[in-house]
Amino acid sequence: MGLMQQLPLPLMPRAEGRFESFLPGDNGPALALLQAECPPRAPHFLWGDAGAGKTHLLQALAARCRASGASVAWFTPATPLPWIFTPGTALLVFDDAHGFGPAQQQAAFALCVEAQSHGASWAAAAAVPPVDLPLREDLRTRLGWGQVHALHALDEAQTRAALQSEAERRGIALSPEVLNYLMSRFSRDLASLMRLLVALDSYSLSRGRAITVPLLRAMGTDGPPVWPADDPGDGLAGQQPDDGPTDASPAAEPAADPSCD
């Protein structure tokens, strides 16, 4: 079994996205528009490949809105039905909208209608642009009403720079050999690499050894790393994985902060 299979990266903690921790790369215009209004007056739709930062930006928008006193409700394909609009909600968030089943599509459309009648707005993300969403026409149209942002993952040079920057922030000496190993042996989406860096930092501290390629191999041999209880992975300075919060709150009340998944 290879090292990638021995490290269950999706199980590692993820920090909630913030605008301040988003590395824009080529996504500066989308970042600026999302930061301009919280809650936004018009809907926003984000689309792009996994690792492009869709969930990170949705989480950042939700966090900024809640910080201003606005109520936010969060929905994904994992959110159990029924989905009910709560008066006072200012922003609905639909993450991974391309994965909504028929009943969820009906519920999402009803939520959009309710939101509009109450002066609320919504933001959504999916793997494809609105025109290509495999959803019912009325929902697809509603989700694409406002600003549509195509997001792009960081290129290799930007990803390397992000890893080096986060390593320096954590006081990690990341040699070119280790960096090359990370970039050549693992998924190059920044979220996965950042989580691996946090795990590697924890593992090196637990073993009292410097971070080297042999240590990285040993971490794979030993199995999943032990995470410090007080380290939620706040070093995830780049784009968040796009599978959204794992603990989506029921729609009967505004969802709490999306949990780090």
Secondary structure, DSSP 8 states (H G I E B T S, - for coil): --HHHHS-GGGS------GGG---TT-HHHHHHHHH-SS-SS-EEEE-STTSSHHHHHHHHHHHHHHTT-EEEEE-TTS-S-----TTEEEEEE-SGGG--HHHHHHHHHHHHHHHHTT-EEEEEESS-GGG-SS-HHHHHHHTSSEEEE-----HHHHHHHHHHHHHHTT----HHHHHHHHHHS---HHHHHHHHHHHHHHHHHHT----HHHHHHHHHH-S----TT---TT--S---TT--SS---TTS---S----
